[in-house]
Structures are given as structure tokens and as C-alpha cells.
Amino acid sequence: MNEQTLTVDLALLTFLGGTLIPLLTALVTKAEASSKVKALTTLFLAVVAAGVESVIAQGGAVNVQSWLLAIGTTYISAIASYYGLTKPTEVTGAIQRKTADFGIGPDVSLAHYDYE
């Protein structure tokens, strides 16, 4: 029987991580959250994903230089994925509509009241 091996390297992991981050950002932020909150959430998720990717790709060790490079490429691929795939196809919008009251951002039910 022929066994096929899939080799996973850091470049593949950063691409996959960057592709999924816009979906996770839509899931953990409210639709009404500011673009600044969403950008910082995306950056945070890129830092975490790059750390995990680096550990996986290097067999448990972390090289700071490769981790920093992975942060940059993961963040760039997340932004490219958002503007090139998930925003035009309205996938992130659909996720945010389904999870409108969940996550980081202003509470809309309280935002309509005037506290004097």
C-alpha cells in the first residue's frame, strides 16, 4: 500500500491561518464594533496564530525571528483574505448577522438609551 505524506511548513500554516482569521474576527466581534476594534482583534488573532504555527512548524521550538515573520505574513494574508474573499462574498457579514449580540463591541440594546 502506498502511503502519501503531507508536509506542512510555516508558509502553508500562515496562509491557512490568515484565511481563517477574518472568519474568527467576525465571530468574536459584534457587527457594530468599530473598524479599529476589528483590526486590533485581527492583529491579536494573527499574533496567536503565528505563535501556534511556529511551534507546529518547528516541532515545539520557537524561533523569535520566524515567529515575527509569521505574524506579518499571517496578518497580511488575513487582510488579503478579508478584502479578496470573505468581504466580497459577504461571508463575514453573514457570520456577524448570525452572532450580532455576541462578542466584542458596543451593546446595542443599551446604546439607544440616553443616560442623563
N, CA, C and O of each residue as an XYZ file, in Angstrom:
464
protein
N       0.832     -1.169      0.000
C       0.000      0.000      0.000
C       0.888      1.247      0.000
O       1.830      1.336      0.787
N       0.597      2.187     -0.861
C       1.366      3.428     -0.936
C       0.853      4.435      0.078
O      -0.331      4.773      0.096
N       1.751      4.903      0.911
C       1.383      5.941      1.865
C       1.869      7.278      1.336
O       3.012      7.411      0.900
N       0.992      8.256      1.382
C       1.367      9.589      0.947
C       1.551     10.471      2.167
O       0.805     10.382      3.142
N       2.542     11.307      2.090
C       2.861     12.175      3.213
C       2.580     13.623      2.831
O       2.941     14.082      1.748
N       1.935     14.318      3.736
C       1.690     15.744      3.547
C       2.662     16.504      4.431
O       2.625     16.385      5.656
N       3.521     17.276      3.811
C       4.482     18.069      4.560
C       3.887     19.447      4.800
O       3.496     20.145      3.865
N       3.827     19.822      6.063
C       3.267     21.112      6.435
C       4.415     22.016      6.863
O       5.144     21.704      7.804
N       4.571     23.130      6.172
C       5.614     24.072      6.552
C       4.985     25.376      7.034
O       3.767     25.544      6.986
N       5.811     26.276      7.487
C       5.332     27.515      8.074
C       4.553     28.362      7.071
O       3.572     29.008      7.441
N       4.975     28.369      5.819
C       4.282     29.170      4.808
C       2.845     28.681      4.605
O       1.923     29.491      4.504
N       2.655     27.388      4.546
C       1.311     26.831      4.383
C       0.448     27.136      5.604
O      -0.722     27.491      5.467
N       1.023     26.997      6.791
C       0.270     27.272      8.015
C      -0.125     28.744      8.124
O      -1.237     29.053      8.552
N       0.775     29.659      7.739
C       0.430     31.082      7.818
C      -0.665     31.417      6.811
O      -1.537     32.238      7.096
N      -0.630     30.798      5.652
C      -1.682     31.023      4.669
C      -3.031     30.517      5.182
O      -4.043     31.209      5.073
N      -3.038     29.324      5.734
C      -4.286     28.765      6.259
C      -4.800     29.582      7.445
O      -5.994     29.870      7.538
N      -3.900     29.951      8.343
C      -4.290     30.770      9.483
C      -4.842     32.112      9.057
O      -5.864     32.564      9.572
N      -4.162     32.750      8.114
C      -4.621     34.042      7.623
C      -5.962     33.973      6.926
O      -6.733     34.932      6.967
N      -6.249     32.860      6.292
C      -7.532     32.691      5.617
C      -8.673     32.548      6.623
O      -9.786     33.007      6.368
N      -8.402     31.918      7.757
C      -9.444     31.684      8.756
C      -9.652     32.863      9.718
O     -10.720     32.992     10.316
N      -8.654     33.706      9.866
C      -8.741     34.800     10.847
C      -9.897     35.766     10.580
O     -10.551     36.159     11.547
N     -10.199     36.178      9.348
C     -11.356     37.057      9.159
C     -12.671     36.436      9.633
O     -13.556     37.135     10.126
N     -12.787     35.125      9.480
C     -13.989     34.436      9.955
C     -14.049     34.457     11.479
O     -15.115     34.666     12.059
N     -12.904     34.241     12.127
C     -12.858     34.291     13.586
C     -13.109     35.707     14.104
O     -13.780     35.890     15.120
N     -12.572     36.700     13.410
C     -12.801     38.092     13.800
C     -14.288     38.420     13.721
O     -14.827     39.071     14.616
N     -14.952     37.979     12.664
C     -16.392     38.203     12.529
C     -17.165     37.499     13.634
O     -18.203     37.985     14.083
N     -16.660     36.360     14.065
C     -17.332     35.585     15.102
C     -17.188     36.227     16.484
O     -18.135     36.215     17.271
N     -16.027     36.779     16.784
C     -15.779     37.283     18.147
C     -16.016     38.781     18.310
O     -15.858     39.307     19.412
N     -16.392     39.480     17.238
C     -16.738     40.900     17.362
C     -18.185     41.105     16.957
O     -18.721     40.386     16.114
N     -18.806     42.098     17.573
C     -20.178     42.436     17.200
C     -20.164     43.199     15.881
O     -19.159     43.811     15.518
N     -21.273     43.159     15.176
C     -21.376     43.855     13.898
C     -21.163     45.354     14.060
O     -20.652     46.010     13.153
N     -21.556     45.904     15.219
C     -21.446     47.338     15.454
C     -20.075     47.752     15.967
O     -19.837     48.943     16.169
N     -19.172     46.813     16.182
C     -17.829     47.147     16.658
C     -17.129     48.019     15.623
O     -17.320     47.850     14.419
N     -16.326     48.942     16.101
C     -15.620     49.842     15.193
C     -14.580     49.076     14.383
O     -14.161     47.983     14.763
N     -14.175     49.662     13.273
C     -13.152     49.019     12.446
C     -11.829     48.935     13.204
O     -11.031     48.034     12.947
N     -11.586     49.858     14.132
C     -10.377     49.817     14.953
C     -10.383     48.568     15.843
O      -9.367     47.884     15.969
N     -11.531     48.278     16.455
C     -11.656     47.084     17.299
C     -11.451     45.823     16.457
O     -10.772     44.890     16.885
N     -12.029     45.799     15.279
C     -11.900     44.626     14.412
C     -10.461     44.449     13.930
O      -9.971     43.324     13.836
N      -9.774     45.571     13.621
C      -8.375     45.490     13.187
C      -7.481     44.984     14.318
O      -6.600     44.155     14.088
N      -7.704     45.478     15.535
C      -6.904     45.019     16.669
C      -7.199     43.560     17.010
O      -6.299     42.822     17.409
N      -8.450     43.145     16.855
C      -8.797     41.738     17.065
C      -8.101     40.864     16.035
O      -7.584     39.797     16.366
N      -8.088     41.315     14.787
C      -7.399     40.580     13.725
C      -5.907     40.479     14.017
O      -5.307     39.419     13.838
N      -5.309     41.577     14.464
C      -3.885     41.560     14.799
C      -3.606     40.604     15.959
O      -2.649     39.832     15.905
N      -4.428     40.648     16.997
C      -4.261     39.741     18.136
C      -4.355     38.285     17.685
O      -3.531     37.457     18.073
N      -5.359     37.974     16.866
C      -5.510     36.604     16.375
C      -4.330     36.190     15.504
O      -3.932     35.025     15.519
N      -3.762     37.135     14.739
C      -2.587     36.840     13.910
C      -1.374     36.524     14.777
O      -0.605     35.617     14.458
N      -1.197     37.264     15.871
C      -0.075     37.006     16.786
C      -0.207     35.622     17.410
O       0.763     34.867     17.467
N      -1.401     35.293     17.875
C      -1.635     33.981     18.489
C      -1.461     32.863     17.449
O      -0.791     31.863     17.709
N      -2.067     33.045     16.279
C      -1.965     32.023     15.230
C      -0.519     31.827     14.796
O      -0.084     30.697     14.575
N       0.224     32.914     14.673
C       1.630     32.807     14.261
C       2.444     32.057     15.300
O       3.342     31.292     14.947
N       2.145     32.264     16.572
C       2.840     31.516     17.617
C       2.560     30.031     17.518
O       3.472     29.209     17.610
N       1.296     29.690     17.331
C       0.916     28.278     17.190
C       1.535     27.690     15.926
O       2.049     26.571     15.942
N       1.482     28.446     14.835
C       2.050     27.976     13.574
C       3.547     27.725     13.712
O       4.057     26.716     13.224
N       4.250     28.637     14.374
C       5.697     28.488     14.550
C       6.036     27.262     15.385
O       6.969     26.526     15.063
N       5.289     27.044     16.445
C       5.529     25.870     17.297
C       5.284     24.581     16.523
O       6.061     23.632     16.627
N       4.207     24.546     15.750
C       3.893     23.350     14.965
C       4.957     23.103     13.904
O       5.437     21.980     13.751
N       5.325     24.154     13.169
C       6.267     24.005     12.059
C       7.666     23.644     12.543
O       8.411     22.976     11.825
N       8.036     24.073     13.749
C       9.395     23.822     14.230
C       9.455     22.735     15.286
O      10.455     22.603     15.992
N       8.400     21.966     15.397
C       8.415     20.815     16.280
C       8.511     21.145     17.758
O       9.184     20.437     18.508
N       7.851     22.204     18.183
C       7.816     22.539     19.597
C       8.726     23.670     20.005
O       8.582     24.192     21.111
N       9.642     24.067     19.174
C      10.560     25.168     19.489
C      10.031     26.461     18.855
O       9.300     26.430     17.866
N      10.416     27.582     19.444
C      10.011     28.871     18.881
C      11.248     29.694     18.568
O      12.044     30.008     19.453
N      11.395     30.034     17.310
C      12.445     30.938     16.862
C      11.791     32.307     16.726
O      10.857     32.466     15.940
N      12.263     33.293     17.473
C      11.619     34.605     17.513
C      11.580     35.250     16.136
O      10.574     35.861     15.775
N      12.636     35.128     15.371
C      12.672     35.729     14.038
C      11.605     35.114     13.127
O      10.909     35.839     12.417
N      11.472     33.800     13.140
C      10.450     33.169     12.294
C       9.055     33.476     12.818
O       8.112     33.574     12.034
N       8.906     33.630     14.144
C       7.609     33.985     14.719
C       7.189     35.388     14.269
O       6.036     35.596     13.889
N       8.113     36.347     14.309
C       7.805     37.711     13.855
C       7.459     37.738     12.366
O       6.544     38.446     11.946
N       8.186     36.975     11.589
C       7.874     36.871     10.158
C       6.495     36.242      9.954
O       5.729     36.675      9.094
N       6.190     35.229     10.745
C       4.883     34.574     10.643
C       3.756     35.521     11.047
O       2.675     35.471     10.461
N       3.992     36.392     12.048
C       2.981     37.377     12.430
C       2.654     38.271     11.242
O       1.486     38.478     10.912
N       3.695     38.800     10.603
C       3.486     39.688      9.455
C       2.770     39.023      8.299
O       1.835     39.587      7.731
N       3.210     37.819      7.950
C       2.584     37.145      6.811
C       1.166     36.670      7.142
O       0.293     36.667      6.274
N       0.942     36.272      8.383
C      -0.409     35.859      8.769
C      -1.357     37.056      8.741
O      -2.479     36.948      8.246
N      -0.910     38.196      9.269
C      -1.751     39.395      9.283
C      -2.039     39.872      7.860
O      -3.176     40.211      7.533
N      -1.018     39.896      7.025
C      -1.208     40.322      5.629
C      -2.148     39.371      4.893
O      -3.021     39.818      4.148
N      -1.979     38.065      5.096
C      -2.882     37.124      4.423
C      -4.296     37.215      4.979
O      -5.258     36.961      4.253
N      -4.445     37.576      6.268
C      -5.786     37.769      6.835
C      -6.470     38.973      6.198
O      -7.649     38.907      5.852
N      -5.740     40.067      6.044
C      -6.304     41.270      5.416
C      -6.638     40.984      3.951
O      -7.701     41.372      3.466
N      -5.737     40.311      3.256
C      -5.992     39.966      1.848
C      -7.185     39.025      1.723
O      -7.996     39.168      0.808
N      -7.293     38.075      2.625
C      -8.426     37.149      2.609
C      -9.736     37.882      2.859
O     -10.753     37.590      2.231
N      -9.700     38.841      3.789
C     -10.912     39.605      4.087
C     -11.362     40.413      2.872
O     -12.511     40.306      2.442
N     -10.458     41.219      2.320
C     -10.838     42.078      1.199
C     -10.991     41.328     -0.122
O     -11.746     41.762     -0.992
N     -10.292     40.221     -0.280
C     -10.346     39.496     -1.541
C     -11.339     38.355     -1.595
O     -11.729     37.925     -2.680
N     -11.764     37.846     -0.416
C     -12.632     36.671     -0.426
C     -13.862     36.824      0.463
O     -14.990     36.748     -0.023
N     -13.655     37.037      1.756
C     -14.799     36.958      2.663
C     -15.689     38.196      2.640
O     -16.895     38.073      2.854
N     -15.143     39.380      2.389
C     -15.992     40.569      2.309
C     -16.809     40.595      1.011
O     -18.018     40.820      1.068
N     -16.191     40.373     -0.154
C     -16.985     40.380     -1.393
C     -18.063     39.290     -1.443
O     -19.121     39.491     -2.038
N     -17.799     38.156     -0.829
C     -18.788     37.079     -0.826
C     -19.756     37.199      0.346
O     -20.663     36.379      0.488
N     -19.569     38.211      1.180
C     -20.419     38.528      2.328
C     -20.459     37.412      3.372
O     -21.438     37.281      4.106
N     -19.408     36.621      3.435
C     -19.341     35.562      4.436
C     -19.205     36.162      5.827
O     -19.903     35.745      6.752
N     -18.306     37.144      5.988
C     -18.124     37.748      7.310
C     -19.379     38.502      7.748
O     -19.723     38.502      8.930
N     -20.058     39.139      6.807
C     -21.312     39.820      7.141
C     -22.375     38.852      7.619
O     -23.118     39.145      8.556
N     -22.446     37.701      6.976
C     -23.421     36.688      7.391
C     -23.106     36.159      8.789
O     -24.010     35.940      9.596
N     -21.827     35.959      9.068
C     -21.435     35.494     10.408
C     -21.797     36.543     11.445
O     -22.311     36.209     12.513
N     -21.532     37.815     11.140
C     -21.838     38.866     12.106
C     -23.333     39.057     12.309
O     -23.762     39.413     13.407
N     -24.127     38.829     11.284
C     -25.582     38.913     11.463
C     -26.088     37.781     12.348
O     -26.988     37.979     13.163
N     -25.509     36.599     12.186
C     -25.930     35.444     12.994
C     -25.496     35.580     14.454
O     -26.160     35.063     15.352
N     -24.389     36.273     14.685
C     -23.857     36.428     16.046
C     -23.866     37.898     16.460
O     -22.926     38.365     17.103
N     -24.904     38.617     16.103
C     -24.962     40.071     16.292
C     -24.822     40.503     17.745
O     -24.225     41.545     18.012
N     -25.346     39.745     18.675
C     -25.307     40.132     20.084
C     -24.176     39.470     20.855
O     -24.136     39.551     22.083
N     -23.273     38.828     20.164
C     -22.186     38.101     20.806
C     -20.861     38.769     20.485
O     -20.645     39.201     19.353
N     -19.983     38.859     21.455
C     -18.618     39.262     21.178
C     -18.238     40.647     21.644
O     -18.932     41.275     22.443
N     -17.112     41.106     21.119
C     -16.512     42.379     21.489
C     -17.204     43.500     20.723
O     -17.410     43.400     19.514
N     -17.560     44.568     21.433
C     -18.183     45.715     20.785
C     -19.273     46.300     21.643
O     -19.567     45.794     22.726
N     -19.879     47.378     21.153
C     -20.900     48.056     21.954
C     -22.167     47.221     22.087
O     -22.525     46.457     21.191
N     -22.833     47.385     23.220
C     -24.113     46.716     23.445
C     -25.197     47.588     22.839
O     -25.511     48.653     23.370
N     -25.762     47.148     21.745
C     -26.739     47.947     21.001
C     -27.983     48.209     21.823
O     -28.569     49.286     21.725
N     -28.396     47.254     22.626
C     -29.617     47.444     23.407
C     -29.459     48.582     24.408
O     -30.447     49.237     24.739
N     -28.253     48.838     24.899
C     -28.008     49.942     25.822
C     -27.601     51.224     25.108
O     -27.706     52.307     25.684
N     -27.148     51.122     23.888
C     -26.657     52.293     23.156
C     -27.789     53.244     22.779
O     -27.524     54.414     22.501
N     -29.036     52.789     22.758
C     -30.151     53.624     22.343
C     -30.731     54.437     23.493
O     -31.591     55.288     23.264
N     -30.290     54.201     24.704
C     -30.822     54.931     25.856
C     -29.952     56.155     26.135
O     -28.730     56.115     25.995
N     -30.605     57.230     26.528
C     -29.891     58.448     26.869
C     -29.787     58.501     28.390
O     -30.798     58.602     29.085
N     -28.576     58.435     28.895
C     -28.349     58.443     30.336
C     -28.051     59.863     30.781
O     -26.937     60.355     30.598
N     -29.049     60.527     31.369
C     -28.845     61.906     31.834
C     -28.812     61.955     33.330
O     -28.649     63.029     33.910
